[in-house]
């Protein structure tokens, strides 16, 4: 009976979440709002016209392939821009369910349900459904990856293989998740179980991961005769976040004629130029590291067009901002929790990566499901502690 009641609550949460997302995307105009949307749509057009998953002839592996591939399939099934936005709203709502499962598995049923409830109307999860950007799909696969990795603490066999598949799909949506493979291996090695079982889990994880990435790696090798598991965008964003005029966020200053250089050589050149600039200006690099940390964890939007508008500032403060103290507490009081350690390491990885490369609150979105879970866990722990203190006082 109690299970039926919980299922009804969850169904209500998912329906509300889906309706809110649909309501938002239907307010948008039938056009693109971000520069990145045009590049992803260009990839879709090139793929559907037989040119391949490329932005252009000199940008063949510049963007990761999975998101434009998914959009191409939707367009083949006659989805227009509104249909794509509705599809993303569905994926985002499905993500809410896995946020519930992670909260439940890590900290208990109550944390899972409340995390799902807040996720259903959390403004940042709703906002990105309306744009032709990787965010919604990437958050979905990131949450799935962490859920299945958490399940490896409880089960043997197939679950590790699925962890690898979803980690690979995440890495094909945005390459940063490919860096999480060695981290997840270290987590599994730390399990208190038979060494043979741990190695079996690691092997299945790596097989699932490699099989998922292999078509993209083979394709890149045929084009460039180089091993490229991710993209050729690394040097570009490294320079963008660390050049003489950068403040750590999007920056339009690039060397003249850079796009005319062959793709692999351009990537190497930008890395080399950035390292040379860092060597000559170590103090500025340290300032950029700190500024990128601030940008990544900023309570209000960094972009001037959003920062100046009170509506966006208020929404950010009363969603992300109000949860920040609880997140900090939840993060630290759960450090010994083996399942929660997957969440800890992912948040640390994202923070360090974006401190070094390029930073924006947009890039923080994939770790915000776990941000919510830690916040809710801390809230319940503080409530429990407060009630204990009150009861002792009046004994």
Secondary structure, DSSP 8 states (H G I E B T S, - for coil): -HHHHHHHHHHHHHHHHHHHHHHHHTTS-SS--SHHHHHHHHHHHHHHTTS-S-SBTTBSSSS-SHHHHHHHHHHHTT--HHHHHHHHHHHHHHHHHHHHHHHHHHH-HHHHHHHHHHHHH-HHHHHGGGSSSSHHHHHHHHHHHHHHHHHTTT--THHHHHHHHHHHHHHHH-GGGGGHHHHHHHHHHTSSS-HHHHHHHHHHHHHHHHHHHHHHHHHHHHHHSS--SS-S-HHHHHHHHHSTT--SS------TTGGGS-HHHHHHHHHHHHHHHHHHTHHHHHHHHHHHHHHHT-SS--SHHHHT-HHHHHHHIIIIIHHHHHHHHHHHHTTT-TTHHHHHHHHHHHHHHHHHS---GGGGHHHHHHHHHHHHHHHHHHHHHHHHHHHHHT-
